[in-house]
Amino acid sequence: MKHYSRIALLGLAATLMMTSLTGCLHRKKTVYQTYMQNVLDVDYKGEFDGYVKDNEGSEDEASVMYNNSIDYLSSQLINHYSLNNAESDDVVTIFEDTAKVIYSNAKYEVSQAYKSGSDYYVDVTVYPMNILNQAFDDVFSYIDEYNKKITAGDFNNTTKEDYEKEFAQGISDILKDKSSSMEYLSPIVVSAKIIDDGDYYSVDLSDLAKVDAAMLAIEGSPDNSDESDSSDETTKSSEK
């Protein structure tokens, strides 16, 4: 499954995530950490309370951020399973629900902020969800059986919309079932820069996109701890 940058979608979210900076400078380490944790909790868990309470955001703003995140993953799943030309709105709804289940299992940790040069960073440790690989064999078998039904003429009197909906629901059911016992690959550490102009602060969008790209393992990804550790250090050093 290919990962694409969410920069376009995150543009609006970034504007909404700009947060007024108050308090003494020595609080930055925990303020930035809490801020980043709240942003991720909104994006992946649909948990708005921390963002609204700690970062003076609104539920409407948080809802936009979460919906953007869900829309992104659902569109990628639709494309991955070759349903990008589906004409039924039901297919979109099915995969939006699937995306919510998958992202609810997102696993990540945020470090206290630290200063490097003149900038502050937080390290986000992401545990890539291995759901696509977990589901691969079952999905492959499901598609094979579905193709046999097509050949046998089982869908000759079925509309294209109903056919696509049934196929999508079958894929969704497999993904949701596997999500209940989610497996994770070796952790990836992304150093996320906090942009602070003295009045407002926000997370660097390119770093937030890196966190997003690490959240879901690509189909066929090996779990190589040595390679993961090496890439982690590269990511951190390049950002600093």
N, C-alpha and C positions, 0 to 999 in steps of 0.2 A: 504494500500500500504506500503510495507516494505521499510525502508530506509537503504541503505548500505553506508559504508564509501567510500569517493572518494579518499582515500589516494593514491591508485595506479595511478589514473588519475592526481592527484594533484602533484605527484612527479615531473613531468616535469614542470608543471606550477610554482612550488615553486622555481625551479632553475631559471626560467625566471623572477620571481618576485623579486629576490634579487636586492636591490636598493642601490646605493652608498649614504652614509650618509654625507651630507655637512651642513655647517652652524653652528651657535652657539647652545649650549645645550638647551637654553631656548626656542628654536623653536621646540623642539621635540613634545610638546603637539599637535601642529597643523600639523607638518610634518607627524607624525604617523597617525593622524586622516585623513588627505588628502590621504595618501597612502592607508589606508584601504578602504576608500570610493571609490577610483579609482579601486581597485582590485574587489570590489563587483560590481561596474558599468560595468566592463568588463565581469565578470562571468555571470551576470544575464540580463543586459540590452544590451550587445554588444556595449557599448559606449567606444571607445578607446582613445578619445582625451586627457582626463585627465591623463590617465596612460602614454601615450606617452610624454606629455608635462611636467608633474610634476615629473615623476619617471624615466625619461630617457629610457623608454621602446620603443620597435618598434611595428608597427602595426602587423607584422608577429607574434611576441610573444603574443600580445593581442589576435590575431585571434586563436592561439592554445589554449589559456586559455578558450576563449568563446566556441570554438567547443567542448572542453572536457566537459564543463558544459552542453551543449545541448545534446551531446551524452549520457551523464549519465542519464539525465531526460528522454530522448526518449526511452532508453533501459528499464528503469523502467516502463514506461507506457506500452510498448510492453509486458513486462512480466506480469504486473498487469491485462491486458485485455486478457491474455492467447494467445498471438500471437507470443510468443518467438520462436516457431517452423515454423514461416512463411517463405516461400521460396522466396517471392518476395521482391526485393529491394525497390519497391514502398512503401511497408509498413514502412520501415525505414525512407524514405523521408517524408512520411505523418506525422509520429510522431516527426521527427525533426522539421518540420514546426510548429507542435502543441506545442512542448517544447518552441520554440522561443516566441510564443504568450503568453504562461503561464508565462514564466520567465520575459517577458517585463512588467508584472504587479507586479513583486516582490516589496515589500515595506519594507524598512529598514532605520535605522538611526544610525549614527556613532558618538560617543561622542569624546570629546577631550581626548587625552591620559592622563593617570595618573600613578603615580609611586606607586607600592606596593612592599615593600622590596627593592630588587635591580633591579626589573623588571618593565617594562612599559606595560600597558594594554590599550586597547580601548574597550568600551562597545558597542556592536552591538545590537540594539533593532530590533528584527525581528517580523513582523506581518505575521503569518503563513497563506498562501493562502488556502482557504477552497474549492478549485475547485472540488476535488474528491467527497466531500459530496454534493456540489451544483449540480453536474451532476448525482449523483447516481440514482435518480428516473427515469430520462430520459434515462440513459444508460440501466437500468434494463428493461424498456419498449421496448427500441430498440432491445435489445438482445432477448427478448421474441417474438417480431414480426419477427425477423430474423429466429428464430428457427421454427416458424410456416411456414415460406416460405420454409425452408429446408424440413420440413415434407411434404409440398405440392408438392415438386419436382421442385420448381422454379429454382433451380441451377443444375439440372441434366445435363444440357449441358454447364455448365460453368467450366472453368479450375480452378484448385486450386488457382493459382496466382490471377486470376480475382476475385474469391470469397473472398480471404483474403483482397485484395485491397479495394473492396467495403465495407466490414465489417469495416476495419480500418478507411476508410474515414468517415463512419457514426459516429463512436466514436469520431473522430477528430472534426467533425462539431459540435457535442454537446459540447465538451470541449472548443472549440474556442468561441462558442456562450455564454457560461456561463462566460468565461473570460472577456467578455465585461462589465459584472457587477460583478466583482470579490468581494467576501466577504472574510473577514479576521478574524481569531480567536484572542484571547487576546495575547498581545505582550509577547515575550520571550526575555530575555536579556542574551546574551552570552559575557563573558569577554574573549577577544582574546589577547593573549600574543604577544608582538612584540619582536622578537629575534634580538638582536643587538650586534655584535661583535666589534663594534668600527669603522669598515670600511663599513660594509653592514648591512642592516636590512631586515627582512621579517616577515610575520605573521606565528605563530605556526600552523602547518598543522592540528593537532588534533582539535584545536579551530576553524579553518576554516571549518572543517568537521562538527562541531557542528552547526555552522551557517547554513550550507547547509541542515543539517537534520531538522532544525527548519523551513525552508523556505516553505515547503509544508506540510499541515496538513494530517495526515494519515486518510484514510477512516474510518468513525465511531468515530473520535475524538470529544469529547465533548468540548464545550467552557466554561471552568470553570475558572473564573478569580482568585478565591482563590488558586486553585491548581497551576495555572500558576505563580502567584506571589511567591508562596512558592518555586516552582522549579527554578524560576529566581534567588532567593537569594541563593539557594543551589549551582547553577551553578557558581554564582559569587564568593561565599566564597570558594568553592573548588578550583577555579583557582588561588585565591590569596594566 
